[in-house]
Amino acid sequence: MTELCPSAAWPPAPITTERLVLRESEARDRAAFVGLFSSPEVNAYLGGPQPREALERDMPAVPGRRPGLFVVDLDGAMIGQVLLTRDSGHLPQAEGRVELGYLFLPSAWGRGYATEACEAALAWFATTLPGEPVVLATQTANAASMRLASRLGFEEEQRFVAYEAEQSFALRPPPRAPGRGKDDKGFRAGSRRAKGT
């Protein structure tokens, strides 16, 4: 898991939330990965869908096997993915920092699963690399993603144009150590946990 933390083994034990399991990908997830990457709805703000035929042909038998990628599992089936990766320079603002990404099948939208899964992944990251912030970039036109970023505690630092669209770049400061009082938003340090919204 050298991109995130050289001392941490990957994959971690599955992370269980109230409704979900975050785990490493398996062969049974292949169809869901094809569905994610070929969906016009999912990829509307990500440059458009990939051709399903090419995905079916080229995708490995076990897709998504890389450090930082969590499959989001609901009742034994993949509904999305959460990705934590150290940016390699696709955006100058994010270079060298850990960036959060997420994709969910349209059938899973509007139920709080993305919030629940991202909160769990961020809590794992805060334990694995305490004191390190996380960044996120999203198109400002993607209202659902902008709301999710706000719910997760990301604070917008700037707007810029990339890929012919306005983007928001936001940072989530690391949680304060337990016993250090309240943070700027009035939450008791260490009290946040994965839950649905």
QUIBELQUI-V188597 format. One line per field, one symbol per residue. ss: DSSP state (H for helix, E for strand, - for the rest). burial: b if it has 16 or more other C-alpha atoms within 10 Angstrom, else e. A space follows every 50 residues. Layout:
ss: ???
burial: ???
This chain:
ss: --------------EE----EEE---HHHHHHHHHHHH------------ -HHHHHHH----------EEEEEE--EEEEEEEEEE-----HHH---EEE EEEE-HHH----HHHHHHHHHHHHHHHH-----EEEEEE---HHHHHHHH H---EEEEEEEE--EEEEEEEE---------E-----E---------
burial: eebbeeeeeebeeebebeebbbbbbeeebbebbbbbbbbbebeebeeebb eeeebbeeeeeebbeebbbbbbbeeeebbbbbbbbbbeeeeeebeebbbb bbbbbeeeeeeebbbbbbbbbbbebbeeeeeebbbbbbbbeeeebbeebe eebbbbeeeeeeeeeebbbbbbebbbeeeeeeeeeeeeebeeebbbe
